[in-house]
Amino acid sequence: MIPVFFLSCLDTINIDLPNDEAGRLVIDGLVERSPDIYRFVVNVSRTRDLNTEGIDNLESATILLLYNGTPIFELVNGEEDTISIVAFHEQYGGNLEEAYFNIRVLTPDGNMFESESQKILNSPKESSIKLSYEIRAELNDRENVVQRGYVKVGISTPIINQTGERVSFRWDVSGVYEFREVAWTDDPFVNVKTCYVKDFLPGNKVNVLKSSEISGDYITDFEIAALPGDHKFASGYYFTVVQKTLDEAAAIYWDRVRQSIDREGTIFDAPVGANNSNIQQVSGDPVEVLGYFYTAGVDTLRHLSTREETGKQLHLCAYATVSDACCDCLLLVNSSLSKPLYWQ
């Protein structure tokens, strides 16, 4: 089992990689446009066998960002670069509607690779998050049927963007929940704290929707996550959904990644890594290259949960077994006293 870092996620995804797949060149690239900034990131690495230790398998390479067919600056392998949209076009000309991007990678052995040039699709307007609570019958560890509650995260959005193009999507979901300590003493000098706890959802889940699968022009309550209904929702849970607007080809690629992960295979098994790659070798001795380059328009959606839409969950400290966090909420993993700026 080895760790692979997806460009658009903060989480590590563990995948199985057959020994005979080790040593193959992988180029993954991404250009994103949010309302105010461009974000660029490229990883050039190699697959490796299961006996290789460590996670730093980045290759030495020169990476050039191409804008409308012209190299404009060099990117550092594995590091993101950002620039405001206004500053970018002031320096390099053009406008966002006519901007096409691709990458060129030169390796020390003299090989050159280039991706297909792509534009960034605009995000649709009026996308929204809706939560719902559902009871599901499941088998527990003893194979008995039990009832468990889940908070479902649904997306409603047009699939026709602002410029009349039919688009596909990929979503990344994260959250922060509020946790209030319990006043365990009458001492007026004891400060009862409120913590905000980052909740990292499973990184293996790839949420993608191909527009070709939708007959109409709108999706309603399309499920992108389901979390166990528990104490995290007692005082408020703020969901953040990063919605990435893709073309159909990128959506097909990510859907194949999703299928590979669901069956616990490597994401570089054909057709995901090889047959569906849009990275081409343009010079040098022929070698096989895996990976993908894509662009995405990015919109960030947020939603603060209510008790009514999440099953009226009890506070952690309301249970018979009381956690130490009831007296010191900073004991919770990823907790902080800093309230997120977007929390209202």
Summary of the structure (lengths in Angstrom):
residues: 344
radius of gyration: 22.8
end to end distance: 41.6
largest distance: 76.8
contacts: 1017
relative contact order: 0.19
helix: 14%
strand: 44%
